[in-house]
Amino acid sequence: MRSIKKIHTAVSSPIADLITYRALPTNSIDHIDPFLFLNHHGYQEYPENNNGLPFGPHPHRGFETVTFILKGDLTHKDSGGFESVIKAGGVQWMTAGKGLIHAEVSSEEFKKKGGELEILQLWVNLPAKHKMTEPNYVGLQKEDIPQLSLDDGKVNLAAVSGNWENKNGAFEPLNDIQMATVNFAEGGKFSLEIPSERNIFFYVVKGKISINGEEAKMHNLVEFTNEGEKLEIEALEESILLLGHATPFKEPIVAQGPFVMNSQQEIQQAFQDYQNGVFGNWNG
């Protein structure tokens, strides 16, 4: 059994009128290499004629954003010409690479009609060899993401990337990052083995879960050691889990604002490049 190091609790960090809990980084944990950052937006309900999400155009360099739309929708537009509206159950995978400008806002329909909203955004680091790769974006709807029904239908796993129960995920990232969302009915069980050298990302979005005999609940980030391989998960009530794992890069991480690089000099260069228009033009 993989041993648990500590269970952390996400901190309330609202953005304008958007309910937000930040699971990573917090005062108790900085990162789980290569997983850098997780914001949990919502759950909340927006009225009619709302302003939608507040994430207007902003730059990124040196990492990837993986965005899970659980409720509502998300309009993506960037300086590379990519544009989409992804609805509930869909996922966006953006490789910022050498740099782009993007905006993440609600659709005109959502702003007019309102509705439920819940979104997770995860930042995944890029190794030094890929920091300056060409930017890329893929947005997939729920029906484009393979779904696995397990434990007599009490567990549903959406295979986002990597291989789950011999089924390949929808995305093929630059690095071997395995990601899934797992929905549990009460009593649902799921077990798997993850090689001990790989780091685990385990965030309880909703509900209450027993993991290797310990209890984790909504807004808990479970930090594991690298001892043991097996995870035994049981839902103590209806639950949603964000689950991932990857081999750590073990490289220096220097993060400042929207940039994540390997040195302070590279950060300064990123700011300079952005100011000089290297990230492309925003035609929002």
N, C-alpha and C positions, 0 to 999 in steps of 0.2 A: 504494500500500500504506500502511495506517495504521502509523505508526512507534511502536515500543515505548519508553516512558520508563524503566521499571524493572520487574523481576520481584521481588515480595516473597514472603516465606515466612510462613505462618501460625504463630503461637506457641502452644505447649502451655499450656492454661489450664483444667485439670480443675475440675469442679464436683461436689463430693461424690465419688461413685464413678463419675461420668460422664466418660468421655474426651472432652475438648473441645479443639479448635484454633480460635483466634480469628484470622481473616484480616484483620479490619478492626474497629476501629482497632488499629494496633500502633505501635511506636517509629519505624517507617520510613514509615508512611502513616496519615493521620488519616481521610480520607474521599474518596470519588469522587462529588462532587455529582451527583445527590441520594442516592446510596447511602452509608449511614452506618455499617453494622455487619454483620458476618457471623460467626456461630458455626457451626462444623462439629462436631456431636456424633457420636461413634462414629468408625469402625465398632467395635462390640463386641457380645459375646453375653452376655445376661443368663440366670442360672440360674432354675430353678423357684422360686416363692415369693420373688420379688424385690420391692424397694420401688419400682421404676419410676423415672420421671423426677422430678426434685426441684423442679419449677417450680410451687409452690403459688401462691395468689392474690397478685397484685401489680398496681400501677396503671401506666397509660401515658397520655400525652397528646402530640399534636403530630406524629405520624408513623404509618407503617404497618408491620406485620410480615408478611412473606411466608415461610411455613414449608413446606419440601419434605420429605416423609416418604419416604426412600429404602428404609429397612428398618424393620420393626416397625409401631407405630401411635402415634397421638397423640390424646388426649381433650382437647377444648377446652370450656371453660365460662366465661361472662363475665357481668358485672353487667347487661348489656343483654338477657339472656335467651337468648343464642345458646348452642347446645350441639351437639357432634358428636364422633364417633370416626372419624378419617381413617386409612386403612391405607396400606400401601406403594404408592408411585406417585402418591399424592394430594398435594394442596397446600391450604394454608389461607391466606387473604388477609384480614387484619384491619386495618381503619382505626380507629385509636385516636381520632383527631380530638380533640374537646374533653375526652375522658377516659372511661376505663372501667377496671374491675378484671377481670383474667382469670387463669385457671390453665391450665397445659399439663402434663398428667400422662399416664401410661400407663394403658391400659384395665385393668379388673379381670382380663380374660382374659390379657393380656400379663404382668401381675404374678404370676398363678398359674402359667402355663405357661412363661414366659421366651421367649427367642429372640433373633434378630438385631435390632440397632437402629443406624440411621444417619439423622440428621436435620440439615438445614441451616436456620438461621433468619437471614433477611436483614431489616434495617431500612431502609426507604425513607422519606426525608423528605417532609413535606408543605409546600407553599409557604404563606406567611403567610395568603393568602386562604382556605386550607382547614384551617388549624391547628385551628380550633374547629368544624369540621363535625361532624355527628351521627356517632357511632360506627357501624361496620358490620362484619359478619363473613360470609364465605362460605367454606365448606369443600367441596372437590370430591374425589371418588375418582378413581383412575387412569382409569377408563372414561369419565369426564366431560371429560377433557382431550384435545383433538385431538392425534393422533400422526402425524408425517410420516416416511415411510420414504424415505431418500435414498441416493444412491450405491449402487444395486443392493442395498439392504438393509443395507449396512455402517454406516449412520448412521441413528439414530432420534431425532427431535426432538419433544419434548413442548411444544406451543405453550401456554404459561401465560397470557401477555397480549401484546397488540400483534398485529402481522401478520407471519407467517413464511411465505415462499414462497407468498404469496397465500392463506394460511389464517389466519383470525382465532383468537386465543388464547381460552382458556376464561373468563378474567376480564376485566372491563371496569373498570380502575381510574379514579380521579378524574383522574389525570394520565397523559400519554403515556409510560408505563413499559413497555418491551418486555422480557419475561422468558421464558426457555426453559431446559429441561434437555436436554442432548444426550448420547446414549449412542453411543459409537463401538466398532465391532470394529476389531481391528488393521488398519491400512492404510486405514481409512475417511477420506474427504475431504469437507470442507464449506467452501464459500467464500461470502462475502456482502459487500455494501457497506453501510456505515453512514455517514450524512452526518457530515462532519468536526466540525460544531458539537455533535454529541451525544457524551456521555461513555459509555464502555464499561465494563461490569462483566464480568470474565472470571476465573473461579476454577476451577482444576482439582481436582475432587473425588477423582478416582482416575486412576491411569495416568500416561501420558507423551504429550505433544502437541507437535507442531511448529506454531508460530504465526508466520506471516510470516518463516519461516526461523530463528526462535529456538526453543529447547526450553524447555518448561515442564512440571513434573511435579506429582504429588499434593501438595496443600497450598500450591500457588503461586497468588498473585493477580497477574495481569498488569496493569500500569498503562500506559495508552496516552497519547500526546500527542493533540492535535487536528489533526494534519497527516495528510492522506491519508484514504482511505475504505475500501479493500478489506482484508478479512481472508481469509487462506488458511490453513485449519486441516487438519492431517493427524494421525491418531492413530498413534503409534509403537508402541503396544500398546493393549490394551483399555482404554478410558478413559471417564470421565464428566466433563462440563463444565457449569458453571452460567454462563449467558450472558445478559447484559442490556444495554440501552442506553437513554439518556434525555437530554433537553435539560436542562442544569444550571439550577437556580433562581437561583443567584448572589445568595443572601440570607444575612444573618448566621445562624450556627448556634451556639446556646447549648444544650449538652446537660449534663444533670445527672441521674445515676441513670436513672430510667425516663421522663424527660421530655425532649423536644427542642423548643425554642422559638426565638424570634428575639432575645430579650433576657433579662438576668438578672432583671428585674422580672417578666417572664412566667413564669419558672421559679419564683420565690417565690410567685407567685399560684397556680401549679399545686399546689405542696406545701400551701398553705393550703386550696385547694378540696378536695383529697383528704382532708385532715384533717377538713374540715367536712362530709364526706359527699356532696359535689357529684357524685362519680364513680358514685354509685349504691351500693346495698347488696349485700354479698356474702352469698349464701345457700348457701355450699358445704357 
